[in-house]
Amino acid sequence: MARPRERKRHVQQDWLNEDGTKKARKRKKGARPVGRPRKPGAGSPHTIRESFKASEPLHIVLRVEEVMGNLRRRSMYRALRAATLAVASREDFRIVHLSIQRLHVHLLVEADGKRALSRGLQAFEISAAKHMNAGLKWKQRRRGKVFTDRYHSEVIRSRRQARHALAYVLNNWRKHREDRGMSWNVDPFSSGCSFTGWKALEKKLVMWKVPATYEAMIVWLPKTWLLREGWMLYGRIDFREVPSSRRKQRATQAGPRARVRS
């Protein structure tokens, strides 16, 4: 007597348990997870950007390719200054402050919306890349990519957060110890010379004395209340202040009784 013919199972049935749930996939020893691994120094992950209001400024971090070298030199400063000039006429996208570190640039910006932010940053990056490539002293002019694929952004929603962002951006050179051997009180590779919220300027009517040949960054006066005056509830910024982690910053601003566990 012939054996009954077994019913053929669909290939997808082998992927599921009896209750219809997906079987746990066993990974072989030494095998990497599914998907392309992230490279060291890669930009922010490709997720949906956080929404924000026109009254909420943003902290932007732009990272550059290592081939560009140290950005804290005169040619790169001039290139980024030219980029700030290129976007200075945009009223829907405004760079309020900027600081240049070795392999990244910090921006405090105001924008009317996501579209204005995207277009403004794109215009800034295109202009900066053009001038930065031209500023490299190579035998043949470089034409490659300058900035990494994704920038980091953080929406500033509170007065305390605004104060922390200002101190972090303008005094970031002290965190990276770029102030060693420098006679300047503020970072010359930033817009700190045009910032009026320094504690040392509280009772003075004049700004910092800078060399006559120094060309300051082209930035906007803040229009958002948070960057204009709201942040001052937590005190003016000392130019000696070293930016710390967000955990330590919260404890410091909470009051003199606050303590941080080391």
C-alpha positions as CSV (number, residue, x, y, z in Angstrom):
1,M,0.0,0.0,0.0
2,A,1.4,3.4,-1.0
3,R,2.3,5.8,1.7
4,P,0.2,8.9,2.0
5,R,1.7,12.0,0.4
6,E,3.0,14.5,2.9
7,R,1.7,18.0,2.6
8,K,4.4,20.4,1.4
9,R,5.3,23.2,3.8
10,H,5.7,26.7,2.7
11,V,9.3,28.0,3.2
12,Q,8.0,30.9,5.4
13,Q,6.4,28.3,7.8
14,D,9.9,27.1,8.7
15,W,10.7,30.6,10.1
16,L,7.8,30.6,12.6
17,N,6.9,28.7,15.8
18,E,3.7,26.9,16.2
19,D,2.0,29.9,17.8
20,G,3.0,32.1,14.8
21,T,5.9,33.9,16.5
22,K,9.2,34.4,14.8
23,K,11.9,31.8,15.8
24,A,14.9,33.1,17.6
25,R,17.8,33.2,15.3
26,K,21.0,31.6,16.6
27,R,24.1,33.5,15.6
28,K,27.1,31.4,14.7
29,K,30.3,32.0,16.7
30,G,32.3,34.9,15.3
31,A,29.5,36.0,13.0
32,R,28.6,39.8,13.0
33,P,25.1,41.1,13.4
34,V,22.9,41.6,10.3
35,G,23.4,44.9,8.6
36,R,26.4,47.0,7.7
37,P,28.3,47.9,10.9
38,R,28.8,51.6,11.8
39,K,32.3,53.0,11.0
40,P,34.3,54.8,13.7
41,G,33.6,58.5,13.6
42,A,30.3,58.1,11.6
43,G,27.7,60.8,11.9
44,S,24.4,60.6,13.7
45,P,22.2,57.6,12.9
46,H,19.6,58.1,10.1
47,T,16.6,58.7,12.3
48,I,13.8,61.3,12.0
49,R,14.9,64.7,13.2
50,E,13.3,66.0,16.3
51,S,10.7,68.7,15.6
52,F,11.1,72.2,17.1
53,K,9.5,75.6,17.2
54,A,10.9,78.9,15.7
55,S,11.4,80.1,19.3
56,E,13.7,77.1,20.1
57,P,17.3,77.4,19.1
58,L,19.5,74.4,18.2
59,H,23.0,73.2,19.0
60,I,24.5,71.7,15.8
61,V,27.8,69.7,15.6
62,L,29.4,69.2,12.2
63,R,32.2,66.7,12.0
64,V,34.8,66.7,9.2
65,E,36.8,64.0,7.5
66,E,40.2,63.3,9.1
67,V,42.0,64.2,5.8
68,M,41.2,67.8,6.5
69,G,43.6,67.9,9.4
70,N,43.4,70.3,12.3
71,L,40.8,73.0,11.7
72,R,42.3,75.3,14.3
73,R,44.5,77.2,11.8
74,R,44.1,80.5,10.0
75,S,43.2,79.1,6.5
76,M,40.3,77.0,8.0
77,Y,39.1,79.9,10.1
78,R,38.9,82.1,7.0
79,A,37.1,79.4,5.1
80,L,34.5,78.9,7.8
81,R,34.2,82.7,8.2
82,A,33.4,83.0,4.5
83,A,30.7,80.3,4.9
84,T,29.1,82.4,7.7
85,L,29.1,85.4,5.4
86,A,27.5,83.3,2.6
87,V,24.5,82.5,4.8
88,A,24.3,85.8,6.7
89,S,21.5,87.2,4.4
90,R,19.2,84.3,5.3
91,E,16.6,85.6,7.8
92,D,15.0,82.2,8.3
93,F,18.3,80.6,9.3
94,R,20.6,82.4,11.6
95,I,24.0,81.4,13.0
96,V,24.2,83.0,16.5
97,H,27.5,81.5,17.7
98,L,30.2,79.2,16.3
99,S,33.4,77.6,17.6
100,I,36.0,75.6,15.7
101,Q,37.7,72.6,17.2
102,R,40.2,70.2,15.7
103,L,37.8,67.9,13.8
104,H,34.4,69.4,14.4
105,V,32.5,72.7,14.4
106,H,29.9,73.7,17.0
107,L,27.0,76.0,15.9
108,L,24.2,77.6,17.8
109,V,21.5,78.4,15.3
110,E,18.0,79.7,15.0
111,A,15.6,78.6,12.2
112,D,12.0,79.1,11.3
113,G,11.4,75.4,10.7
114,K,12.9,72.1,9.5
115,R,13.0,73.2,5.9
116,A,14.8,76.5,6.8
117,L,17.3,74.6,9.0
118,S,18.0,72.0,6.3
119,R,18.5,74.5,3.5
120,G,20.6,76.8,5.7
121,L,22.9,74.1,6.9
122,Q,23.2,72.8,3.3
123,A,24.2,76.2,2.1
124,F,26.7,76.7,4.9
125,E,28.3,73.2,4.3
126,I,28.6,73.8,0.5
127,S,30.3,77.2,1.0
128,A,32.5,75.9,3.8
129,A,33.6,72.8,1.8
130,K,34.5,74.9,-1.2
131,H,36.7,77.3,0.8
132,M,38.2,74.6,3.1
133,N,39.3,72.5,0.1
134,A,40.8,75.6,-1.4
135,G,42.6,76.4,1.8
136,L,44.5,73.1,1.9
137,K,48.1,73.6,0.8
138,W,48.2,70.7,-1.6
139,K,49.9,70.5,-5.0
140,Q,46.5,69.6,-6.5
141,R,43.3,71.2,-5.3
142,R,41.2,68.8,-3.3
143,R,37.6,68.3,-4.4
144,G,36.4,65.5,-2.1
145,K,33.8,65.4,0.7
146,V,34.6,67.6,3.8
147,F,31.8,66.9,6.3
148,T,30.6,63.5,7.4
149,D,27.2,62.2,6.2
150,R,25.1,63.3,9.2
151,Y,25.2,66.2,11.7
152,H,24.3,66.0,15.4
153,S,21.5,68.3,16.5
154,E,19.9,69.1,19.9
155,V,16.9,71.3,20.4
156,I,17.2,73.9,23.2
157,R,13.9,74.1,25.1
158,S,14.8,75.6,28.5
159,R,16.7,78.5,30.0
160,R,19.1,76.1,31.8
161,Q,19.7,74.2,28.6
162,A,20.4,77.4,26.7
163,R,23.0,78.6,29.3
164,H,24.7,75.2,29.2
165,A,24.8,75.3,25.4
166,L,26.3,78.8,25.3
167,A,29.0,77.8,27.8
168,Y,29.7,74.5,26.0
169,V,30.1,76.1,22.6
170,L,32.1,79.2,23.5
171,N,34.3,77.5,26.1
172,N,34.7,74.2,24.3
173,W,38.4,75.0,23.6
174,R,39.0,74.7,27.4
175,K,37.5,71.3,27.5
176,H,39.9,70.1,24.7
177,R,42.8,72.0,26.4
178,E,43.4,74.2,23.4
179,D,43.8,77.2,25.7
180,R,47.2,76.0,26.9
181,G,49.9,78.6,26.1
182,M,47.3,81.1,24.8
183,S,47.1,84.7,26.0
184,W,43.5,85.2,24.9
185,N,40.7,85.1,27.5
186,V,38.2,83.8,24.9
187,D,38.7,81.4,22.0
188,P,39.9,83.2,18.9
189,F,38.6,80.4,16.8
190,S,35.0,81.2,17.9
191,S,32.5,84.0,18.0
192,G,33.3,84.6,21.7
193,C,34.6,88.1,21.0
194,S,31.1,89.2,20.0
195,F,29.4,87.6,23.0
196,T,28.1,90.1,25.5
197,G,27.1,87.7,28.3
198,W,30.6,87.2,29.8
199,K,30.8,87.7,33.5
200,A,33.9,89.8,33.1
201,L,31.9,92.3,30.9
202,E,29.0,92.7,33.4
203,K,30.2,96.1,34.6
204,K,32.0,97.3,31.5
205,L,30.8,99.2,28.5
206,V,33.5,98.0,26.2
207,M,34.1,94.6,24.5
208,W,37.3,92.5,24.5
209,K,40.4,94.2,23.0
210,V,41.5,92.2,19.9
211,P,44.2,92.8,17.4
212,A,43.4,95.2,14.6
213,T,44.0,92.5,12.0
214,Y,41.5,90.0,13.7
215,E,38.4,89.3,11.6
216,A,35.5,88.2,13.7
217,M,33.0,85.6,12.7
218,I,29.8,86.9,10.9
219,V,27.0,85.9,13.3
220,W,23.5,87.2,14.1
221,L,22.3,88.8,17.3
222,P,19.9,86.2,18.9
223,K,16.3,86.7,18.2
224,T,15.0,83.8,20.3
225,W,14.2,84.8,23.9
226,L,16.2,81.8,25.3
227,L,19.5,82.9,23.7
228,R,18.8,86.6,24.1
229,E,18.0,86.9,27.8
230,G,16.3,83.8,29.1
231,W,19.6,81.9,29.9
232,M,20.8,84.7,32.2
233,L,18.6,83.5,35.0
234,Y,21.3,81.0,35.8
235,G,24.1,83.6,35.8
236,R,26.6,85.1,33.3
237,I,29.4,82.8,31.9
238,D,32.9,83.0,33.2
239,F,35.5,82.8,30.4
240,R,37.5,80.4,32.7
241,E,34.5,78.0,33.0
242,V,35.3,74.5,31.6
243,P,32.3,72.8,30.0
244,S,31.5,69.6,31.9
245,S,29.2,66.6,31.3
246,R,25.4,67.3,31.4
247,R,25.2,65.3,34.7
248,K,27.7,67.5,36.5
249,Q,26.3,70.7,34.9
250,R,22.8,69.9,36.3
251,A,24.2,69.4,39.8
252,T,26.3,72.7,39.6
253,Q,23.3,74.7,38.5
254,A,21.0,73.2,41.1
255,G,22.7,75.1,43.9
256,P,25.6,75.0,46.3
257,R,24.3,72.1,48.2
258,A,24.2,69.8,45.2
259,R,26.9,67.1,45.1
260,V,28.0,64.8,42.3
261,R,29.2,61.3,43.0
262,S,32.6,60.6,41.6
